[in-house]
Amino acid sequence: MPCRPRLHPRSAVTFIAYLAAAALAGCANSGPTSGDGGSAGSSVGGAPGSGGTAGSSGAPTAGAVSTSSGASGIDGQSGSVGVAGSGGSPASSGAPGTGGVAGTGGNQSGGMGGAGSSMGGASAGGAGGAGGAGGAANSCPTATPLTGGKKYCSNTKGTVSGNYAYELWASGGGTGCMTVYGAQANFGATWNNVEDFLARIGLGFDQTKTPAQIGTLSADFAETKTGDTGLVYVGIYGWTVNPLREFYILDDWGSTKPAGVASDGTPRDSVGTISVDGAVYDVWKKTRTNKPAITGDNKTFDQYFSIRQTARQCGHISISEHFSKWMGLGLQLGNLEEAKLLLEAQGSTGTVEFTTATVVVK
């Protein structure tokens, strides 16, 4: 408890001197926070505030709040002012941006680095990511415009040099023309708002032999086209008889990839997938009833489709390998009538040029 002086019958001066002597004798070790009857007490200064924690990931930590000054005692000495806390340390720089994804046919730029920021001090943004690797080069040959040739604008068929056979077949409204150049199987076609239009050149057969009896069939092609609306098919086309079959090997198409729905809106049956020429093809089957065929109108027959999972505008097509793998999936072919490079269009307008076109048997 606090030290209290005993009362003594002395004069006021003597009493004040007595109080001073008691203080010197050790009755109090430090000044009180508030004055006691006007006694002189000195408050201890507030403790210095600690420094702010360094900002992490660009977000600074604010400096610590300074300690308030000590309260003055009545008629006593003022306490000292606490020291202000230091500002937060600068945040680390932003992380570097990741590299751009590999482009197709060219580079894409790398991602931007994140910008580091701190109230305690400025920091630099992260470095930009490395550029994406270049896309694979287009391996298609440079297209040379075709000149000359003979143009047909109505249903027709015939032969050209190299044992190649051509055919133009159209049904319904619209207009379409085919230009036959007489150099290998090269041809061009134009069509305008056609209902159904087929132009094709390749090899024709006498319907007496199966594909295996004929030999190994293959094709090479390169094409450029315009007009991707509606249905557009590019690839290999043909027929067999006994049994009657219509077949497609499609490597390119228009804006809509052909798949499980036929052009008339009815479904095709998925048969499976096959790998040919280093690519995967989806295989579909469709039964057609009362439709035109090479043997006449109102025929019932099956259609077979190999549809490449990614489109291309040039390359080698191993036709006989498709036939063999179809048979492995239970799709039977008859005697071969034709195997030709094809452009088919429905409900569309456009052009095509086959600047490389061969179909061969070995």
C-alpha positions as CSV (number, residue, x, y, z in Angstrom):
1,M,0.0,0.0,0.0
2,P,1.2,3.6,-0.5
3,C,3.4,5.2,2.2
4,R,1.5,7.8,4.3
5,P,3.3,10.3,6.6
6,R,2.0,10.5,10.1
7,L,0.6,13.9,11.2
8,H,2.9,15.9,13.5
9,P,2.1,19.2,15.1
10,R,4.5,21.3,13.2
11,S,4.4,24.4,11.1
12,A,3.3,24.1,7.4
13,V,6.9,24.7,6.2
14,T,8.2,22.0,8.5
15,F,5.5,19.6,7.3
16,I,6.4,20.2,3.6
17,A,10.1,19.5,4.4
18,Y,9.0,16.3,6.1
19,L,7.2,15.1,3.0
20,A,10.2,15.7,0.8
21,A,12.4,13.8,3.2
22,A,10.0,10.9,3.1
23,A,10.2,10.8,-0.7
24,L,14.0,10.7,-0.6
25,A,13.8,7.9,2.0
26,G,12.3,5.5,-0.7
27,C,8.5,5.7,0.0
28,A,7.9,5.8,-3.9
29,N,10.1,4.5,-6.8
30,S,8.5,6.2,-9.7
31,G,6.1,9.1,-10.4
32,P,2.4,8.2,-10.3
33,T,0.3,8.2,-13.5
34,S,-1.9,11.0,-12.0
35,G,-0.9,13.5,-9.4
36,D,-1.7,12.9,-5.7
37,G,-2.4,16.1,-4.1
38,G,-0.2,17.9,-6.6
39,S,2.9,15.7,-6.0
40,A,5.4,15.7,-8.9
41,G,5.2,12.3,-10.7
42,S,6.9,11.5,-14.1
43,S,5.1,9.1,-16.4
44,V,7.2,6.5,-18.4
45,G,7.0,7.1,-22.1
46,G,5.0,4.7,-24.3
47,A,6.8,1.7,-25.7
48,P,8.0,2.0,-29.3
49,G,5.6,0.4,-31.9
50,S,7.0,-2.6,-33.7
51,G,7.7,-2.5,-37.4
52,G,5.0,-3.7,-39.9
53,T,5.3,-7.2,-41.3
54,A,6.6,-7.4,-44.9
55,G,3.8,-7.5,-47.5
56,S,3.4,-10.9,-49.1
57,S,2.6,-11.5,-52.8
58,G,2.4,-7.8,-53.5
59,A,0.0,-6.9,-50.5
60,P,1.8,-4.8,-48.0
61,T,1.3,-5.1,-44.2
62,A,0.6,-1.7,-42.6
63,G,3.0,-0.4,-40.1
64,A,2.2,-1.0,-36.4
65,V,0.2,1.8,-34.6
66,S,2.4,4.0,-32.5
67,T,2.0,3.7,-28.7
68,S,0.3,6.8,-27.3
69,S,2.2,9.1,-25.1
70,G,2.1,8.7,-21.3
71,A,-0.6,10.7,-19.5
72,S,0.7,13.7,-17.6
73,G,0.3,13.7,-13.8
74,I,-1.3,16.7,-12.3
75,D,1.6,19.2,-12.0
76,G,3.8,16.2,-13.0
77,Q,6.1,15.7,-16.0
78,S,4.8,14.6,-19.4
79,G,5.4,11.1,-20.6
80,S,7.6,10.6,-23.7
81,V,6.0,9.9,-27.1
82,G,6.0,6.3,-28.4
83,V,8.0,5.6,-31.6
84,A,5.9,5.1,-34.8
85,G,6.0,1.6,-36.3
86,S,8.0,1.3,-39.6
87,G,6.2,0.8,-43.0
88,G,5.7,-2.7,-44.4
89,S,8.5,-4.1,-46.6
90,P,8.1,-4.0,-50.4
91,A,6.2,-7.0,-51.8
92,S,7.9,-9.4,-54.0
93,S,7.6,-9.0,-57.7
94,G,4.7,-10.7,-59.6
95,A,5.2,-14.2,-60.8
96,P,6.3,-14.5,-64.5
97,G,3.5,-15.2,-67.0
98,T,3.3,-18.6,-68.5
99,G,4.3,-19.2,-72.1
100,G,1.8,-18.9,-74.9
101,V,0.2,-22.1,-76.2
102,A,1.7,-23.4,-79.4
103,G,0.1,-21.8,-82.3
104,T,-1.0,-23.5,-85.5
105,G,1.3,-22.3,-88.3
106,G,2.9,-19.6,-86.2
107,N,3.9,-18.4,-82.7
108,Q,1.6,-16.9,-80.1
109,S,3.0,-14.5,-77.6
110,G,3.7,-15.5,-74.0
111,G,1.4,-14.5,-71.1
112,M,2.1,-11.2,-69.2
113,G,3.8,-11.4,-65.9
114,G,1.7,-10.3,-62.9
115,A,2.6,-6.7,-61.6
116,G,3.8,-6.8,-58.0
117,S,2.7,-3.8,-55.8
118,S,3.3,-2.7,-52.2
119,M,2.4,0.3,-50.1
120,G,5.7,-0.2,-48.3
121,G,7.7,0.2,-51.5
122,A,7.5,-0.3,-55.3
123,S,8.4,-3.6,-56.9
124,A,8.8,-4.7,-60.5
125,G,6.2,-6.8,-62.4
126,G,7.1,-10.3,-63.2
127,A,8.8,-11.0,-66.5
128,G,6.6,-11.9,-69.5
129,G,6.3,-15.6,-70.3
130,A,8.2,-17.2,-73.1
131,G,6.4,-17.2,-76.5
132,G,4.6,-20.4,-77.5
133,A,6.2,-22.8,-79.8
134,G,5.4,-22.4,-83.5
135,G,2.6,-24.5,-84.9
136,A,3.2,-27.3,-87.4
137,A,3.8,-26.1,-90.9
138,N,1.2,-26.7,-93.5
139,S,2.5,-29.6,-95.6
140,C,0.1,-29.2,-98.5
141,P,1.8,-28.4,-101.8
142,T,1.4,-24.9,-103.2
143,A,-1.7,-24.9,-105.3
144,T,-1.2,-24.1,-109.0
145,P,-4.3,-22.7,-110.7
146,L,-5.8,-25.0,-113.2
147,T,-6.4,-23.8,-116.8
148,G,-8.2,-25.1,-119.8
149,G,-10.3,-28.1,-119.4
150,K,-13.9,-28.9,-120.5
151,K,-16.9,-27.7,-118.6
152,Y,-20.1,-29.7,-118.0
153,C,-23.2,-28.3,-116.4
154,S,-25.7,-31.1,-116.7
155,N,-25.7,-34.8,-115.7
156,T,-23.0,-36.6,-117.7
157,K,-20.2,-39.1,-117.5
158,G,-17.2,-40.0,-119.6
159,T,-13.5,-41.0,-119.7
160,V,-10.3,-39.0,-119.9
161,S,-6.6,-40.0,-120.4
162,G,-5.0,-42.3,-117.8
163,N,-8.1,-44.6,-117.6
164,Y,-9.9,-42.0,-115.5
165,A,-13.6,-41.8,-115.6
166,Y,-15.7,-38.7,-114.6
167,E,-19.3,-38.2,-113.7
168,L,-21.5,-35.2,-112.8
169,W,-24.8,-35.9,-111.2
170,A,-27.2,-33.4,-109.7
171,S,-30.8,-33.5,-108.4
172,G,-33.3,-30.8,-107.5
173,G,-32.9,-27.1,-107.6
174,G,-29.8,-24.9,-108.0
175,T,-27.0,-25.0,-110.6
176,G,-23.7,-26.8,-110.7
177,C,-20.9,-27.3,-113.2
178,M,-17.8,-29.5,-113.4
179,T,-14.6,-28.8,-115.3
180,V,-12.5,-31.8,-116.4
181,Y,-8.8,-30.9,-117.1
182,G,-7.7,-34.2,-118.6
183,A,-4.5,-34.2,-116.5
184,Q,-4.7,-37.2,-114.1
185,A,-7.9,-36.9,-112.0
186,N,-7.7,-33.1,-111.6
187,F,-11.0,-31.3,-111.8
188,G,-12.8,-28.2,-110.5
189,A,-16.5,-27.6,-109.7
190,T,-18.8,-24.6,-108.9
191,W,-22.2,-24.8,-107.5
192,N,-24.9,-22.4,-106.5
193,N,-27.7,-23.1,-104.0
194,V,-27.8,-26.8,-105.1
195,E,-30.2,-29.4,-103.6
196,D,-27.8,-32.3,-104.3
197,F,-24.7,-32.1,-106.5
198,L,-21.9,-34.7,-107.0
199,A,-18.8,-34.2,-109.1
200,R,-16.2,-37.0,-109.2
201,I,-13.2,-38.4,-111.2
202,G,-11.3,-41.6,-110.6
203,L,-11.3,-45.3,-111.6
204,G,-14.3,-47.2,-112.9
205,F,-14.6,-51.0,-112.9
206,D,-16.8,-53.6,-114.6
207,Q,-18.6,-54.9,-111.4
208,T,-17.2,-58.4,-111.8
209,K,-14.5,-58.3,-109.1
210,T,-14.3,-57.5,-105.4
211,P,-11.8,-54.8,-104.2
212,A,-9.4,-57.5,-103.0
213,Q,-9.5,-59.2,-106.4
214,I,-8.7,-55.9,-108.1
215,G,-5.6,-55.0,-106.0
216,T,-4.5,-52.3,-103.6
217,L,-6.3,-49.0,-104.3
218,S,-5.0,-45.6,-103.0
219,A,-5.3,-41.9,-103.8
220,D,-3.4,-38.7,-103.4
221,F,-5.1,-35.3,-103.4
222,A,-4.7,-31.6,-102.7
223,E,-7.7,-29.2,-102.9
224,T,-8.8,-25.7,-102.2
225,K,-12.4,-24.7,-101.7
226,T,-14.7,-21.8,-100.9
227,G,-18.2,-21.9,-99.6
228,D,-18.4,-23.9,-96.3
229,T,-22.1,-23.5,-95.6
230,G,-24.5,-26.4,-95.9
231,L,-23.3,-29.9,-96.6
232,V,-19.9,-30.2,-98.3
233,Y,-18.0,-33.5,-98.6
234,V,-14.5,-34.0,-100.0
235,G,-12.9,-37.5,-100.2
236,I,-13.3,-40.9,-101.9
237,Y,-16.6,-42.1,-103.2
238,G,-17.9,-45.2,-104.9
239,W,-20.3,-48.1,-105.2
240,T,-20.3,-51.9,-105.1
241,V,-23.0,-54.3,-106.4
242,N,-24.0,-57.7,-105.1
243,P,-24.5,-56.4,-102.4
244,L,-25.4,-52.9,-103.4
245,R,-23.4,-50.5,-101.3
246,E,-22.5,-46.7,-101.5
247,F,-19.4,-45.7,-99.6
248,Y,-17.6,-42.5,-98.6
249,I,-14.1,-41.8,-97.2
250,L,-14.2,-38.2,-96.1
251,D,-11.1,-36.2,-95.3
252,D,-12.5,-32.7,-95.6
253,W,-15.9,-31.0,-95.2
254,G,-17.7,-27.6,-94.9
255,S,-18.6,-25.7,-91.7
256,T,-20.4,-28.7,-90.2
257,K,-18.5,-32.0,-89.7
258,P,-20.5,-35.0,-90.9
259,A,-21.2,-37.4,-88.1
260,G,-24.2,-39.3,-86.6
261,V,-27.0,-37.5,-88.4
262,A,-27.7,-37.8,-92.1
263,S,-28.5,-34.8,-94.4
264,D,-32.2,-35.7,-94.1
265,G,-32.1,-35.5,-90.3
266,T,-32.3,-39.2,-89.6
267,P,-29.6,-41.0,-87.6
268,R,-26.7,-43.0,-88.8
269,D,-25.5,-46.0,-86.8
270,S,-22.0,-45.8,-85.2
271,V,-20.0,-48.9,-86.0
272,G,-16.7,-48.0,-84.4
273,T,-13.3,-46.3,-85.2
274,I,-10.4,-47.3,-87.4
275,S,-6.8,-46.0,-87.8
276,V,-5.6,-45.5,-91.4
277,D,-2.7,-43.3,-92.7
278,G,-1.8,-42.3,-89.2
279,A,-5.3,-40.8,-88.4
280,V,-8.5,-42.0,-86.6
281,Y,-11.7,-42.3,-88.6
282,D,-15.2,-42.7,-87.2
283,V,-17.1,-45.3,-89.1
284,W,-20.9,-45.0,-89.6
285,K,-23.6,-47.0,-91.4
286,K,-26.9,-45.8,-92.8
287,T,-29.6,-47.8,-94.5
288,R,-31.3,-46.0,-97.4
289,T,-34.8,-47.0,-98.6
290,N,-36.4,-46.2,-101.9
291,K,-33.5,-43.9,-103.0
292,P,-31.7,-43.5,-106.4
293,A,-28.7,-45.8,-106.9
294,I,-26.4,-46.8,-109.8
295,T,-28.8,-49.7,-110.5
296,G,-31.9,-47.5,-110.7
297,D,-34.4,-45.5,-108.7
298,N,-36.2,-46.6,-105.5
299,K,-33.5,-48.9,-104.3
300,T,-32.7,-50.0,-100.8
301,F,-29.0,-50.2,-99.8
302,D,-26.5,-49.5,-97.1
303,Q,-24.1,-46.5,-97.0
304,Y,-20.7,-46.8,-95.3
305,F,-18.8,-43.8,-94.0
306,S,-15.2,-43.3,-92.8
307,I,-15.0,-39.7,-91.5
308,R,-11.6,-38.5,-90.4
309,Q,-11.7,-37.0,-86.9
310,T,-9.7,-33.9,-88.1
311,A,-10.2,-32.4,-91.5
312,R,-7.3,-32.0,-94.0
313,Q,-7.0,-30.5,-97.5
314,C,-4.3,-32.8,-98.9
315,G,-2.7,-36.2,-98.3
316,H,-2.6,-39.9,-99.1
317,I,-5.7,-42.1,-98.7
318,S,-5.2,-45.9,-98.5
319,I,-8.6,-46.9,-99.9
320,S,-8.1,-50.6,-99.7
321,E,-7.1,-50.4,-96.0
322,H,-10.5,-48.7,-95.3
323,F,-12.2,-51.6,-97.1
324,S,-10.3,-54.2,-95.1
325,K,-11.0,-52.6,-91.8
326,W,-14.7,-52.1,-92.6
327,M,-14.9,-55.8,-93.2
328,G,-13.3,-56.3,-89.8
329,L,-16.3,-54.3,-88.3
330,G,-18.8,-56.5,-90.2
331,L,-19.4,-54.1,-93.1
332,Q,-19.4,-56.2,-96.3
333,L,-18.7,-54.9,-99.8
334,G,-19.7,-56.4,-103.2
335,N,-18.1,-56.2,-106.6
336,L,-16.5,-52.8,-107.2
337,E,-18.1,-50.3,-109.6
338,E,-16.0,-47.2,-108.9
339,A,-13.6,-45.5,-106.6
340,K,-13.3,-41.7,-107.3
341,L,-12.3,-38.4,-105.8
342,L,-15.5,-36.6,-104.8
343,L,-17.0,-33.2,-104.2
344,E,-20.6,-33.4,-103.0
345,A,-22.7,-30.5,-101.9
346,Q,-26.2,-30.0,-100.6
347,G,-27.9,-26.7,-99.8
348,S,-24.8,-24.7,-100.4
349,T,-22.8,-22.4,-102.8
350,G,-19.1,-22.7,-103.4
351,T,-16.1,-23.8,-105.5
352,V,-13.4,-26.5,-105.4
353,E,-10.2,-27.2,-107.3
354,F,-8.4,-30.5,-107.0
355,T,-4.9,-29.4,-107.9
356,T,-3.4,-32.8,-107.0
357,A,-5.5,-35.8,-107.9
358,T,-4.6,-39.4,-108.5
359,V,-6.3,-42.8,-107.9
360,V,-4.2,-45.9,-108.6
361,V,-4.3,-49.7,-108.3
362,K,-1.2,-51.8,-107.5
